[in-house]
Amino acid sequence: MTHLRRCLELAAEALKDGDGPFGSVLADRDGNALQEDRNRETSTGDPTAHPEFALARWAGVHLDPETRAGATIYTSGEHCPMCSAAQGWSGVGRVVYIASSAQLTEWRAGWGADESPVRALPIQEVAPAIEVVGPVSELVDEIRTLHRTAAGA
């Protein structure tokens, strides 16, 4: 739960800087945090600056295949298809997310927010070898509040 709470802190930091509220932590098999990042789409002008994508790339460059296979990306929201593919290609073996893409899509529609330019797909539809855990119901209300703020609702 420690890594997921850090994801919430990173998501709040992203929101404060004008980015979408997403944060992620990469941890090794023993639960040691190796790297973290937050959404930077707006602040960098790069619509692909998602934290999950950045962590998958970092793992691919800095970790050997065995370490990647035992690692986990903890994240505030289920990956988009781009980030799912990045994690699949990198070989990071597991993801734990707070809120699902389906939940986020439903919330945003209810608030009248713009739709995503990319279809929400479950991670395993894009990268079937990744072990997926989520949503984590104990923290869903906290991330929902951040997304509601981001949507101006």
Secondary structure, DSSP 8 states (H G I E B T S, - for coil): -HHHHHHHHHHHHHHHTTS-S-EEEEE-TT--EEEEEE--HHHHT-TT--HHHHHHHHHHHHS-HHHHHH-EEEEEE---HHHHHHHHHHT--EEEEEE-HHHHHHHHHHHT----SS----HHHH-TTSEEE---HHHHHHHHHHHHHHHT-
